[in-house]
Amino acid sequence: MSHKRTQIRQAFKALLQSAPSLAATVHLTRMTPVQQDSLPAYLIYAMEEDSRLDGTPHAQLRELTVNVEALFSGADNLDDVGDQHAMLIEPVVAANRTLGGLAYDTVLTATKLGTWLDGEKRNGSITLTYKVFYRTAVAKPDQTNP
């Protein structure tokens, strides 16, 4: 079985791919080259994780930071397009806060908008940062410790 972080990233991918309006290209990394003609695209990646012992020496409470980044192009107001992507992503995640039982909770903690030029084409991004709260056994990071 894979580490719970891997399972959580895969759960985010499955959520995005299950929504008809988000059935675009979804990658489980921030390092995937994305071609202009494949936009919009979604990147899912973990940035950091805090952990501490939780009650017993055998349980660990973890707080994973997961980013869901939407990349898009071509609009006059890229901020509005970013907000449209947020309107697609946020309800899907909010309706599945336990990620199929992998987590105790998933909370949106930050949003960041970005823009850049690729020749004459205007591009934008919106990054939704989530904190995912979950527990594992100390010696078995692939397993939930109740």
C-alpha positions in Angstrom: 0.0 0.0 0.0 1.2 3.6 -0.6 1.9 6.3 1.9 -1.2 8.2 3.0 0.1 11.4 1.3 0.1 9.6 -2.0 -3.4 8.3 -1.3 -4.6 11.8 -0.5 -3.1 13.3 -3.7 -4.8 10.5 -5.6 -8.1 11.2 -3.9 -7.9 14.9 -4.9 -7.2 13.8 -8.5 -10.2 11.4 -8.5 -12.4 14.2 -7.1 -11.4 16.6 -9.9 -11.8 14.0 -12.6 -15.2 12.9 -11.3 -16.7 16.4 -11.8 -17.9 16.7 -15.4 -16.8 20.4 -15.6 -13.3 19.5 -14.4 -12.6 16.5 -16.6 -9.6 18.3 -18.1 -6.0 17.3 -17.8 -5.1 16.5 -14.1 -1.5 15.9 -13.1 -0.2 14.7 -9.7 2.9 16.9 -9.9 3.9 20.5 -10.3 6.7 19.5 -12.6 4.7 18.3 -15.6 5.2 20.5 -18.7 1.8 21.7 -19.8 1.3 22.8 -23.4 -0.7 25.8 -24.3 -3.2 23.8 -26.3 -3.9 21.5 -23.3 -5.2 24.3 -21.1 -7.0 24.3 -18.8 -5.0 21.9 -16.8 -4.9 21.1 -13.1 -1.9 20.3 -11.0 -2.1 18.6 -7.6 0.9 18.5 -5.3 1.8 18.5 -1.6 4.0 21.2 -0.3 4.7 20.3 3.3 3.4 18.4 6.2 3.5 19.0 10.0 3.1 16.0 12.3 3.1 15.3 16.0 2.3 12.4 18.3 -1.4 12.2 19.1 -2.2 10.8 22.5 -0.1 7.6 22.3 3.4 6.9 21.0 1.8 4.8 18.3 -0.4 7.5 16.6 0.6 10.5 14.6 -1.6 13.5 13.8 -0.6 15.0 10.4 -1.5 18.3 8.7 -0.7 18.0 5.0 -0.6 21.1 2.7 -2.0 20.2 -0.7 -2.2 22.7 -3.6 -4.7 22.4 -6.4 -3.5 24.7 -9.2 -5.5 25.5 -12.3 -3.7 26.8 -15.3 -5.6 28.6 -18.1 -5.2 31.0 -20.9 -6.7 33.6 -23.3 -9.2 35.7 -21.4 -9.4 39.4 -21.0 -9.8 39.2 -17.3 -7.6 36.4 -16.0 -8.7 37.0 -12.4 -12.3 36.3 -13.3 -11.3 33.1 -15.1 -9.3 32.0 -12.1 -12.4 32.6 -9.9 -14.5 30.5 -12.3 -12.0 27.7 -11.8 -12.3 28.1 -8.0 -16.1 27.9 -8.3 -15.6 24.5 -10.0 -13.0 23.1 -7.6 -14.1 24.4 -4.2 -17.6 22.8 -4.0 -16.2 19.4 -5.2 -13.6 19.4 -2.4 -16.0 20.8 0.2 -18.5 18.0 -0.5 -15.8 15.4 0.1 -13.9 16.8 3.1 -12.9 13.4 4.4 -11.5 12.4 0.9 -13.3 9.0 1.1 -12.3 8.4 4.7 -8.6 9.2 4.3 -8.8 12.4 6.4 -10.7 13.9 9.3 -11.1 17.1 7.5 -10.0 19.2 4.5 -10.0 22.9 4.8 -9.3 25.6 2.2 -6.6 27.9 3.8 -5.4 30.2 1.0 -5.9 31.2 -2.6 -3.3 32.7 -4.9 -3.8 34.2 -8.4 -1.0 34.5 -10.9 -0.5 35.7 -14.5 2.2 35.4 -17.1 2.8 36.0 -20.8 3.8 33.3 -23.3 4.7 35.3 -26.4 1.4 37.2 -27.2 -0.8 34.8 -25.1 -1.9 35.8 -21.7 -2.0 33.0 -19.2 -3.2 32.7 -15.6 -3.3 30.4 -12.6 -5.2 30.0 -9.4 -3.7 28.0 -6.6 -6.1 26.7 -3.9 -4.2 25.6 -0.8 -5.8 23.0 1.4 -4.9 21.7 4.8 -5.7 18.0 5.1 -5.9 16.6 8.7 -5.3 12.9 9.1 -3.8 10.3 11.4 -1.5 7.4 10.8 0.3 4.8 12.9 3.9 6.0 13.6 5.5 2.9 12.1 3.0 2.5 9.4 2.5 5.7 7.4 0.2 3.9 4.9 -2.4 3.1 7.6 -4.9 5.1 9.6 -4.6 4.9 13.4 -8.0 5.3 14.9 
